[in-house]
């Protein structure tokens, strides 16, 4: 099972989710190998990524609770790898990513995808269409962003 964190920064933000995914995969398929893929720009500070992902440096959540690394010292069928390609290009082979996530990388968009379409908790009160087509736009910005990340399994 392959999990990708696009725009990982220091890997701390996704660590809890990565652990939960490994647990969920293992509850359905004990012993299944899991590959944790971290993606960011080539100039990212990669030392922190590996220290966090491999459990060499503690990470706490927003409530101060320590998060455990799903790698847990190794030899448990969890593999950690990283790429410095950046998510504006295809970072992984076609049909290889089972679950992809991105927490804090949207500031790299050239423009915002629009508002949340009239919801009460809408951040942008200027309206918008939550990534839908704009006048003269060929396809939604969100769809454009997702294209290079990976190609879905058939």
C-alpha positions, 0 to 999 in steps of 0.5 A, spaced: 500 500 500 503 506 497 501 513 501 504 519 498 504 526 502 505 532 497 508 538 499 510 534 506 515 540 509 518 537 515 513 531 515 510 532 522 503 535 519 502 528 516 505 523 521 499 522 525 495 521 519 500 516 516 500 512 523 492 511 522 493 509 515 498 504 516 494 501 522 487 501 518 491 497 512 494 492 517 487 491 520 484 489 514 490 486 511 495 484 517 502 484 515 501 488 508 507 492 506 506 500 506 510 505 503 510 512 505 512 517 500 514 524 502 514 529 496 517 536 496 521 541 492 528 539 491 531 544 496 526 542 502 529 541 509 529 533 508 533 532 514 527 533 518 523 529 514 527 523 515 528 524 523 520 525 524 518 519 519 523 514 522 521 516 529 528 519 531 525 526 533 518 527 537 512 530 534 506 533 537 500 534 535 496 541 536 494 538 543 501 537 545 500 529 544 506 525 542 505 522 535 508 515 534 512 514 527 509 508 523 516 506 521 517 504 529 524 502 528 524 499 522 523 491 520 515 492 520 514 492 513 513 500 513 518 503 508 520 511 508 522 514 501 522 521 499 522 525 492 524 532 491 521 532 484 515 537 486 508 536 485 507 540 479 510 534 475 508 527 476 512 525 482 511 517 482 510 512 477 503 511 474 498 507 478 502 506 484 499 511 489 493 508 493 492 514 497 495 521 496 494 527 501 497 534 501 496 539 508 500 545 507 502 546 500 496 550 497 500 556 498 504 554 491 498 555 487 499 560 482 492 563 484 486 560 489 481 555 487 475 560 489 471 560 495 467 554 498 460 556 494 456 559 499 457 555 505 456 559 512 464 557 514 466 560 507 473 563 508 472 567 502 466 571 502 467 573 495 463 567 493 467 562 488 465 555 486 470 551 490 474 549 484 469 549 479 470 552 472 470 559 471 468 563 465 473 562 460 477 556 464 478 550 460 478 545 466 477 546 474 484 549 477 483 543 482 483 538 477 489 541 473 493 540 480 491 533 481 493 531 474 501 531 475 501 527 482 499 520 479 495 517 475 489 513 478 489 505 478 485 502 472 
